[in-house]
Amino acid sequence: MELNSFDKRLRWAMEAQGMKQADLIRLASEMGVKLGKSQVSQYVSGKTAPRKEVLFTLASILSVEPSWLQDGAGDPFAPGVISMAAAAAVQAEGRGSKFGSSSRSKFGSAENEPIVPPVHCATITSTPASPVAPTVPFPEQERDPLAAPLPPITKSTKLDNVLYDVRGPVAEEAARMEAAGTQILKLNIGNPAPFGFRTPDEVIYDMRTQLTDCEGYSDSKGLFSARKAIMQYAQIKGIPHVTIEDVYTGNGVSELINISLSALLDNGDEVLVPSPDYPLWTACVNLAGGTAVHYICDEQAEWNPDLDDIRSKITPRTKAIVVINPNNPTGALYSREVLEGIVEIARQHGLIVFSDEIYDRLVMDGFEHISTASLAPDLFCVTFSGLSKSHMVAGYRIGWMILSGPKWRAKDYILGLNMLCNMRMCSNVPAQSIVQTALGGHQSVNGYIAPGGRVYEQRDFVYEALNAIPGVTAVKPKAGFYIFPKLDVKRFNITDDEQFALDLLHDQKVLISHGGAFNWKQPDHFRVVFLPRVEVLEETMDKLAQFLATYRQ
């Protein structure tokens, strides 16, 4: 075999070790490195090459030299050089390493004996290299060439169940393609600014005017003016008994989700999270040591939560339920009856209610958003919102959470919240300075979501265009920036939705997020962000239709 490319050398080394793609994924996981099926498939097929840290992992697993695997330099097996993985196994022996005996036997012996290449290694046609010093894992680091290579530095096991594939392997591949000069249309993240949505002038003016007053830390919960405005907003939303001390500002809602769950959960505690969900909720539950238990949102019922499914998944370890309303990724808006059903379940089981309402000011078609906490004055609720979407200031990072209900019951939990907020000092003070301006007076977002407005018209167009594509159906969103269409998996023979997203990216240069990124278990959905103007969406839907006309996985 002419080993003149990375993928050919990779396949040769896999064959030499008798390994399949699944073996690479499994052994990389044992080393603390997450490789997706689509990533490995891309490497083997020659469609992309790995980053340096992944290259060294693959070289370790296959017991070959990284420099040879990358560019064919030298021999794949340098005499007398122990592989990185074998060295890690030797050093870990006797101290409880994740590398067990089976792993050591795979990578090499514990006596540092060099691995003998298979007989057919003589078929290598790369140019022989002059004698070289033993390969050091990171060439830029000065080390004793006779010293055993250092074991890999692995991520915390707390991250084993943490995923955020909205910015995962597919997005990474899009970034690589962009770096190579390919133009990519990104429909994977709800980021208004790149699509021409501008921050209201008054907001920018007020921040600029107050910058010199925002040079120091604020109170850990936030500026008085910001929290007062948020408290008054809670009153407008019907959330009862909220004082200024019940309001916390954060660097976006994302930071506050992390803080609120970290302060609550012990190992093994369970939190009910919708499926599909905004994946940060699942990730933060798992990162805090808890277990995210997903309840189903029913597409046939316009993506409303299935109350019976919620009831069936409550156990003695369930501590809280997450409500995402309006919902990301589906665009669903929950009715009063559904919310009252969720509240009653929480009431019966003494659950905390976490209500993510970041899209509450992006509701269309004359519908009304109802804050969950307004229906539950007797329950401890934490309500999240912010300005990122409604005021097109995603990069400013300003969000908040509001505590309501019987706060005496959560006295110890609130001490934990305060401790974590104190540890990060405070949230972005210049961004806090615009909260009062943003929440008061004219709301420019209302023009976007009314008939004739950009968000409204783009929503209508993409909904109709998707449903016009054979094999695609979609429920019309009532709020937000997103639609979550369904694919006919039998028609397209789809078994891997991440692979579908990669194939669309490579073929049409369109980046979407696959349904699995939102903890949807079936490979039959994907999310489209409808922030681009209609003429861009029209071109994109044409590309999708053209792609699906012949696509079979």
C-alpha positions as CSV (number, residue, x, y, z in Angstrom):
1,M,0.0,0.0,0.0
2,E,1.3,3.4,-0.9
3,L,1.3,5.2,2.5
4,N,1.3,8.7,1.2
5,S,-1.5,10.2,3.2
6,F,-2.7,10.3,6.8
7,D,-5.8,8.2,6.3
8,K,-3.8,5.5,4.5
9,R,-1.2,5.3,7.3
10,L,-4.1,5.3,9.9
11,R,-5.8,2.4,8.1
12,W,-2.5,0.5,7.8
13,A,-1.7,0.9,11.5
14,M,-5.3,-0.2,12.4
15,E,-4.9,-3.3,10.3
16,A,-1.5,-4.0,11.7
17,Q,-3.0,-4.0,15.3
18,G,-6.2,-5.7,14.2
19,M,-8.3,-2.8,15.3
20,K,-11.6,-1.3,14.1
21,Q,-13.0,2.2,14.4
22,A,-14.9,1.1,17.5
23,D,-11.7,0.0,19.2
24,L,-10.2,3.4,18.7
25,I,-13.2,5.1,20.3
26,R,-13.2,2.7,23.2
27,L,-9.5,2.9,23.9
28,A,-9.4,6.6,23.6
29,S,-12.2,6.8,26.1
30,E,-10.1,4.7,28.5
31,M,-7.3,7.3,28.1
32,G,-9.8,10.1,28.9
33,V,-10.2,11.4,25.3
34,K,-13.7,11.5,23.8
35,L,-13.8,10.5,20.1
36,G,-17.1,10.5,18.3
37,K,-18.0,7.9,15.6
38,S,-18.3,10.6,13.0
39,Q,-14.8,12.0,14.0
40,V,-13.1,8.7,13.5
41,S,-15.0,8.0,10.3
42,Q,-13.8,11.3,8.9
43,Y,-10.2,10.4,9.8
44,V,-10.4,7.0,8.2
45,S,-12.0,8.3,5.0
46,G,-9.5,11.1,4.6
47,K,-12.0,13.9,4.8
48,T,-10.3,15.5,7.8
49,A,-7.1,15.2,9.9
50,P,-7.0,15.3,13.7
51,R,-5.8,18.0,16.0
52,K,-2.4,17.5,17.7
53,E,-3.8,16.1,21.0
54,V,-6.0,13.6,19.1
55,L,-3.1,12.6,16.8
56,F,-1.0,11.7,19.8
57,T,-3.9,9.7,21.3
58,L,-4.3,7.7,18.1
59,A,-0.5,7.2,17.8
60,S,-0.5,5.9,21.4
61,I,-3.4,3.5,20.8
62,L,-1.8,2.1,17.6
63,S,1.8,2.1,19.1
64,V,3.3,4.1,16.3
65,E,5.3,7.3,16.1
66,P,3.1,10.4,16.0
67,S,5.4,12.1,13.4
68,W,5.1,9.0,11.1
69,L,1.3,9.0,11.5
70,Q,1.0,12.7,10.7
71,D,3.4,13.1,7.8
72,G,5.1,9.8,7.1
73,A,8.4,10.9,8.6
74,G,10.7,8.0,9.7
75,D,9.5,4.5,10.5
76,P,6.2,3.8,12.3
77,F,8.0,1.8,15.0
78,A,11.2,3.5,16.2
79,P,13.5,0.8,17.7
80,G,13.8,1.0,21.5
81,V,11.1,3.7,21.9
82,I,8.3,2.8,24.2
83,S,4.9,4.1,23.2
84,M,3.2,6.8,25.2
85,A,0.3,4.5,26.2
86,A,2.7,1.7,27.3
87,A,4.7,4.2,29.4
88,A,1.5,5.4,31.0
89,A,0.5,1.8,31.8
90,V,4.0,1.1,33.3
91,Q,3.9,4.2,35.4
92,A,0.4,3.6,36.5
93,E,0.9,0.0,37.6
94,G,0.3,-0.4,41.3
95,R,-1.5,2.9,41.8
96,G,-5.0,2.3,40.6
97,S,-4.8,3.8,37.1
98,K,-7.7,3.6,34.6
99,F,-5.3,1.5,32.4
100,G,-6.0,-2.0,33.5
101,S,-4.2,-5.2,32.6
102,S,-6.2,-5.6,29.4
103,S,-5.1,-2.1,28.3
104,R,-1.5,-2.8,29.0
105,S,-1.5,-6.0,27.0
106,K,-3.1,-4.1,24.1
107,F,-0.4,-1.4,24.1
108,G,2.7,-3.4,25.0
109,S,4.4,-5.2,27.9
110,A,5.1,-3.8,31.3
111,E,8.8,-4.6,30.9
112,N,9.2,-1.8,28.3
113,E,9.9,-4.2,25.5
114,P,9.6,-2.5,22.1
115,I,6.6,-3.7,20.1
116,V,7.7,-5.7,17.1
117,P,6.1,-4.6,13.9
118,P,4.1,-7.1,11.9
119,V,5.8,-9.0,9.1
120,H,4.2,-7.0,6.4
121,C,5.6,-3.7,7.6
122,A,8.3,-4.0,5.0
123,T,5.8,-3.0,2.4
124,I,6.0,0.6,3.6
125,T,7.0,2.8,0.7
126,S,7.8,6.1,2.5
127,T,11.4,7.3,2.2
128,P,13.6,5.9,4.9
129,A,14.7,8.5,7.4
130,S,18.1,8.9,8.9
131,P,18.5,7.8,12.6
132,V,16.6,10.1,14.8
133,A,16.4,10.6,18.6
134,P,13.4,9.0,20.3
135,T,10.3,11.0,19.7
136,V,9.2,13.3,22.5
137,P,5.4,13.6,22.9
138,F,5.5,17.4,22.5
139,P,8.6,18.3,20.4
140,E,8.7,21.9,21.6
141,Q,9.4,20.7,25.2
142,E,13.0,20.2,26.2
143,R,13.3,16.8,27.9
144,D,15.9,14.1,28.6
145,P,15.7,11.9,25.4
146,L,16.4,8.8,27.6
147,A,13.5,9.5,30.0
148,A,10.3,7.6,29.7
149,P,7.6,9.6,28.0
150,L,5.1,11.3,30.3
151,P,1.6,9.9,30.7
152,P,-1.2,11.8,29.0
153,I,-2.9,14.5,31.0
154,T,-6.6,13.5,31.1
155,K,-9.7,15.5,31.8
156,S,-11.7,15.0,35.0
157,T,-14.0,12.0,35.2
158,K,-16.7,14.5,36.2
159,L,-16.8,15.4,32.5
160,D,-17.5,11.8,31.3
161,N,-21.2,12.5,31.0
162,V,-21.0,16.1,30.0
163,L,-21.8,17.0,26.4
164,Y,-22.4,20.2,24.5
165,D,-22.6,19.1,20.9
166,V,-24.2,22.4,19.7
167,R,-20.5,23.3,19.6
168,G,-19.3,19.7,19.2
169,P,-17.6,17.7,16.4
170,V,-19.8,19.0,13.6
171,A,-19.1,22.6,14.5
172,E,-15.4,21.8,14.9
173,E,-15.4,20.4,11.4
174,A,-17.1,23.5,10.1
175,A,-14.4,25.6,11.8
176,R,-11.7,23.6,10.1
177,M,-13.4,24.1,6.7
178,E,-13.7,27.8,7.3
179,A,-10.0,28.0,8.2
180,A,-9.3,26.3,4.8
181,G,-11.2,29.1,3.1
182,T,-14.7,27.5,2.7
183,Q,-17.7,29.8,3.4
184,I,-20.1,28.1,5.9
185,L,-23.7,29.2,6.5
186,K,-24.1,28.7,10.3
187,L,-27.6,27.8,11.4
188,N,-26.4,26.1,14.6
189,I,-26.4,28.8,17.3
190,G,-29.0,31.5,18.1
191,N,-26.5,34.4,17.8
192,P,-28.4,37.4,16.4
193,A,-25.5,39.8,15.7
194,P,-24.0,38.0,12.6
195,F,-27.4,38.1,10.9
196,G,-27.8,41.9,11.2
197,F,-29.8,42.2,14.4
198,R,-28.6,45.3,16.2
199,T,-28.6,46.3,19.8
200,P,-31.0,49.3,20.4
201,D,-29.2,52.6,20.2
202,E,-30.4,53.7,23.6
203,V,-28.9,50.6,25.2
204,I,-25.5,51.3,23.7
205,Y,-25.6,54.9,24.6
206,D,-26.4,54.2,28.2
207,M,-23.7,51.7,28.6
208,R,-21.1,54.0,27.0
209,T,-22.2,56.8,29.4
210,Q,-21.9,54.7,32.5
211,L,-18.6,52.9,31.6
212,T,-16.5,55.1,34.0
213,D,-18.9,54.1,36.8
214,C,-18.5,50.4,36.1
215,E,-14.8,49.9,36.7
216,G,-15.0,48.2,40.1
217,Y,-16.8,45.2,41.4
218,S,-20.5,45.4,42.1
219,D,-22.4,43.6,44.9
220,S,-22.1,39.9,44.1
221,K,-25.8,39.7,43.3
222,G,-25.6,42.8,41.0
223,L,-26.1,46.5,40.8
224,F,-29.1,48.0,42.8
225,S,-30.5,49.6,39.6
226,A,-30.4,46.3,37.7
227,R,-31.9,44.2,40.4
228,K,-34.6,46.8,41.1
229,A,-35.6,46.7,37.4
230,I,-35.6,42.9,37.4
231,M,-37.7,42.9,40.6
232,Q,-40.3,45.1,38.9
233,Y,-40.3,42.9,35.8
234,A,-41.1,40.0,38.1
235,Q,-44.1,41.9,39.4
236,I,-45.3,42.5,35.8
237,K,-44.9,38.7,35.1
238,G,-47.0,38.0,38.2
239,I,-44.2,36.3,40.2
240,P,-45.3,36.9,43.9
241,H,-43.3,38.2,46.9
242,V,-40.0,39.0,45.1
243,T,-37.7,41.4,46.9
244,I,-34.5,42.9,45.6
245,E,-32.6,40.3,47.7
246,D,-34.2,37.5,45.6
247,V,-32.6,38.7,42.4
248,Y,-29.2,37.6,41.2
249,T,-27.5,38.8,38.0
250,G,-25.1,36.6,36.0
251,N,-22.8,36.4,33.0
252,G,-25.7,35.2,30.9
253,V,-28.3,32.6,32.1
254,S,-25.7,29.9,31.4
255,E,-23.6,30.9,34.4
256,L,-26.6,31.0,36.7
257,I,-27.8,27.5,35.6
258,N,-24.4,26.2,36.6
259,I,-24.4,28.0,39.9
260,S,-28.0,27.0,40.8
261,L,-27.4,23.3,40.2
262,S,-23.9,23.2,41.8
263,A,-25.3,24.6,45.0
264,L,-28.1,22.1,45.1
265,L,-27.0,18.6,44.0
266,D,-25.2,15.8,45.8
267,N,-23.9,12.7,43.9
268,G,-26.8,10.7,42.7
269,D,-29.5,13.3,43.1
270,E,-31.9,13.4,40.1
271,V,-33.3,16.3,38.2
272,L,-36.1,16.0,35.6
273,V,-35.1,17.7,32.3
274,P,-37.1,17.9,29.1
275,S,-36.2,16.0,26.0
276,P,-35.4,17.7,23.7
277,D,-33.7,20.3,26.0
278,Y,-31.2,23.1,25.9
279,P,-28.2,20.8,26.5
280,L,-26.6,23.0,29.1
281,W,-29.2,21.9,31.6
282,T,-28.3,18.2,31.2
283,A,-24.6,19.0,31.2
284,C,-24.7,21.1,34.4
285,V,-26.8,18.5,36.2
286,N,-24.2,15.8,35.4
287,L,-21.3,18.1,36.2
288,A,-22.7,18.8,39.6
289,G,-22.7,15.1,40.3
290,G,-26.5,14.6,39.7
291,T,-28.3,12.5,37.1
292,A,-30.4,14.2,34.4
293,V,-33.6,12.2,33.9
294,H,-35.3,13.2,30.7
295,Y,-39.0,13.5,30.4
296,I,-40.6,13.5,26.9
297,C,-42.0,16.5,25.1
298,D,-44.6,15.2,22.7
299,E,-44.3,16.4,19.1
300,Q,-47.8,15.3,18.3
301,A,-49.0,17.7,21.0
302,E,-47.0,20.7,19.6
303,W,-44.0,19.6,21.7
304,N,-45.8,20.1,25.1
305,P,-44.4,18.0,28.0
306,D,-46.0,14.6,28.6
307,L,-47.3,14.9,32.1
308,D,-47.7,11.1,32.5
309,D,-44.1,10.6,31.5
310,I,-43.0,13.2,34.1
311,R,-45.0,11.3,36.8
312,S,-43.5,8.0,35.8
313,K,-39.9,9.2,36.2
314,I,-40.1,10.6,39.7
315,T,-38.1,8.7,42.3
316,P,-37.1,9.3,46.0
317,R,-33.9,10.9,44.6
318,T,-35.7,13.5,42.4
319,K,-35.0,17.0,43.7
320,A,-36.2,19.3,41.0
321,I,-37.8,19.7,37.6
322,V,-36.6,21.9,34.8
323,V,-39.2,23.7,32.6
324,I,-37.9,25.4,29.4
325,N,-40.7,27.7,28.2
326,P,-40.6,29.0,25.5
327,N,-38.7,25.9,24.5
328,N,-35.3,25.7,22.8
329,P,-35.0,23.8,20.4
330,T,-38.7,23.3,19.5
331,G,-40.1,26.9,19.8
332,A,-43.0,25.5,21.8
333,L,-45.0,27.8,24.1
334,Y,-46.7,25.9,27.0
335,S,-50.3,26.6,27.8
336,R,-51.6,27.5,31.3
337,E,-53.1,24.0,31.6
338,V,-49.8,22.3,30.9
339,L,-47.9,24.5,33.3
340,E,-50.5,24.0,36.0
341,G,-50.1,20.3,35.5
342,I,-46.3,20.5,36.0
343,V,-46.8,22.7,39.1
344,E,-49.2,20.2,40.6
345,I,-46.7,17.4,40.1
346,A,-44.0,19.5,41.7
347,R,-46.3,20.3,44.6
348,Q,-47.2,16.7,45.2
349,H,-43.5,15.6,45.3
350,G,-42.0,18.7,46.9
351,L,-39.8,19.5,43.9
352,I,-37.9,22.7,43.2
353,V,-39.0,24.3,39.9
354,F,-36.3,25.7,37.6
355,S,-38.0,27.7,34.9
356,D,-35.9,28.8,32.0
357,E,-37.7,31.7,30.3
358,I,-35.0,33.5,28.3
359,Y,-37.3,33.7,25.2
360,D,-40.3,35.0,27.1
361,R,-40.3,38.3,25.1
362,L,-40.1,36.6,21.7
363,V,-43.7,35.2,21.6
364,M,-45.6,35.5,18.3
365,D,-49.1,35.1,16.9
366,G,-50.8,36.9,19.9
367,F,-50.0,34.2,22.4
368,E,-49.2,35.0,26.0
369,H,-46.2,33.8,27.9
370,I,-47.1,32.7,31.5
371,S,-44.3,32.5,34.0
372,T,-44.3,29.2,35.9
373,A,-43.7,30.8,39.2
374,S,-46.8,33.0,38.9
375,L,-48.8,29.8,39.1
376,A,-46.9,28.4,42.2
377,P,-46.8,30.9,45.0
378,D,-46.5,28.0,47.5
379,L,-43.5,26.3,45.7
380,F,-39.9,27.3,45.7
381,C,-39.1,28.4,42.2
382,V,-36.0,29.7,40.4
383,T,-36.9,31.7,37.3
384,F,-34.2,32.5,34.7
385,S,-34.2,35.2,32.0
386,G,-32.0,37.8,30.4
387,L,-31.4,40.3,27.6
388,S,-29.3,38.2,25.2
389,K,-32.1,37.3,22.8
390,S,-34.8,40.0,23.4
391,H,-32.3,42.9,23.1
392,M,-29.8,41.3,20.7
393,V,-26.9,41.6,23.2
394,A,-25.8,38.0,23.3
395,G,-22.1,39.0,23.6
396,Y,-22.7,41.3,26.6
397,R,-23.5,38.3,28.8
398,I,-26.2,39.6,31.1
399,G,-28.9,37.3,32.6
400,W,-30.6,36.9,35.9
401,M,-32.4,34.5,38.2
402,I,-35.3,35.2,40.6
403,L,-36.1,33.2,43.7
404,S,-39.8,33.0,44.7
405,G,-42.1,31.0,46.9
406,P,-41.3,29.7,50.5
407,K,-37.7,30.9,50.7
408,W,-37.6,29.8,54.4
409,R,-37.7,26.2,53.1
410,A,-34.6,26.9,51.0
411,K,-32.6,28.9,53.6
412,D,-29.6,26.5,53.5
413,Y,-29.7,26.3,49.6
414,I,-29.7,30.1,49.4
415,L,-26.6,30.2,51.5
416,G,-25.0,28.0,49.0
417,L,-26.1,30.2,46.1
418,N,-24.7,33.2,47.9
419,M,-21.4,31.5,48.5
420,L,-20.9,30.6,44.8
421,C,-21.9,34.1,43.7
422,N,-19.4,35.6,46.1
423,M,-16.7,33.3,44.8
424,R,-17.0,34.7,41.3
425,M,-17.1,38.3,42.7
426,C,-19.9,39.6,40.5
427,S,-21.2,39.5,37.0
428,N,-20.2,41.9,34.1
429,V,-20.9,45.3,35.6
430,P,-21.1,47.3,32.3
431,A,-23.7,44.9,31.1
432,Q,-25.6,45.2,34.3
433,S,-25.8,49.0,33.8
434,I,-28.1,48.6,30.8
435,V,-30.7,46.4,32.5
436,Q,-32.9,49.3,33.7
437,T,-32.8,50.9,30.3
438,A,-33.5,47.7,28.5
439,L,-36.5,46.6,30.6
440,G,-38.1,50.0,30.6
441,G,-39.8,52.0,27.8
442,H,-40.1,51.0,24.2
443,Q,-39.3,47.3,23.4
444,S,-37.8,47.2,20.0
445,V,-38.1,43.4,19.8
446,N,-41.9,43.8,19.4
447,G,-41.3,45.0,15.9
448,Y,-39.4,41.8,15.0
449,I,-42.1,39.4,16.2
450,A,-45.2,41.2,14.7
451,P,-46.5,40.3,11.2
452,G,-44.0,42.0,8.7
453,G,-41.2,41.8,11.2
454,R,-38.0,39.9,10.5
455,V,-38.3,37.1,13.0
456,Y,-42.0,36.6,12.3
457,E,-41.6,36.5,8.5
458,Q,-38.5,34.3,8.7
459,R,-40.3,31.9,11.0
460,D,-43.2,31.6,8.6
461,F,-41.0,31.1,5.6
462,V,-38.8,28.4,7.1
463,Y,-41.8,26.5,8.5
464,E,-43.5,26.4,5.1
465,A,-40.2,25.6,3.2
466,L,-39.3,22.7,5.5
467,N,-42.8,21.1,5.2
468,A,-42.6,21.4,1.4
469,I,-39.5,19.1,1.3
470,P,-40.4,15.4,0.8
471,G,-39.5,13.4,3.9
472,V,-39.5,16.5,6.2
473,T,-42.2,17.7,8.7
474,A,-42.1,20.4,11.3
475,V,-44.3,21.9,14.0
476,K,-44.7,25.6,13.7
477,P,-42.8,27.4,16.5
478,K,-44.7,30.0,18.6
479,A,-41.6,31.7,20.1
480,G,-37.9,32.0,19.8
481,F,-35.5,31.6,16.9
482,Y,-35.6,27.8,16.3
483,I,-37.5,25.1,14.6
484,F,-37.0,21.3,15.2
485,P,-38.0,19.5,12.0
486,K,-38.4,15.7,11.7
487,L,-36.7,13.5,9.1
488,D,-38.3,10.3,7.6
489,V,-35.5,8.0,8.7
490,K,-36.8,5.1,6.6
491,R,-36.9,7.3,3.5
492,F,-33.3,8.5,4.0
493,N,-32.0,5.4,5.8
494,I,-30.7,7.5,8.7
495,T,-29.3,5.8,11.7
496,D,-26.9,8.5,12.9
497,D,-28.1,12.1,13.0
498,E,-24.6,13.5,13.7
499,Q,-23.4,11.9,10.5
500,F,-26.4,13.4,8.6
501,A,-25.3,16.9,9.9
502,L,-21.7,16.2,8.8
503,D,-22.8,15.0,5.4
504,L,-25.0,18.1,4.9
505,L,-22.0,20.3,6.0
506,H,-19.6,18.7,3.5
507,D,-22.1,18.6,0.6
508,Q,-23.8,22.0,0.9
509,K,-21.6,24.0,3.4
510,V,-24.6,24.4,5.7
511,L,-24.1,23.9,9.5
512,I,-27.1,22.7,11.5
513,S,-27.3,21.0,14.9
514,H,-28.4,17.4,15.0
515,G,-31.2,16.3,17.4
516,G,-28.9,14.3,19.6
517,A,-27.2,17.5,20.6
518,F,-30.4,18.3,22.5
519,N,-30.7,15.0,24.2
520,W,-33.3,13.7,21.8
521,K,-32.7,9.9,21.6
522,Q,-33.9,9.2,18.1
523,P,-31.8,10.0,15.0
524,D,-34.7,11.8,13.3
525,H,-34.5,15.5,14.1
526,F,-32.3,18.5,13.7
527,R,-32.5,22.2,14.7
528,V,-32.5,25.1,12.3
529,V,-31.9,28.7,13.5
530,F,-34.1,31.0,11.4
531,L,-32.2,34.2,12.1
532,P,-30.9,34.8,8.5
533,R,-32.9,37.0,6.2
534,V,-35.6,35.3,4.0
535,E,-33.5,35.4,0.9
536,V,-30.7,33.6,2.6
537,L,-33.1,31.1,4.2
538,E,-34.6,30.5,0.7
539,E,-31.2,29.6,-0.7
540,T,-30.5,27.4,2.3
541,M,-33.8,25.5,2.0
542,D,-33.1,24.9,-1.7
543,K,-29.7,23.4,-0.7
544,L,-31.4,21.2,1.9
545,A,-34.0,20.0,-0.6
546,Q,-31.4,19.3,-3.2
547,F,-29.3,17.4,-0.7
548,L,-32.2,15.3,0.6
549,A,-33.4,14.5,-3.0
550,T,-30.7,11.9,-3.3
551,Y,-29.4,11.4,0.2
552,R,-29.3,7.9,1.7
553,Q,-27.1,7.2,4.7
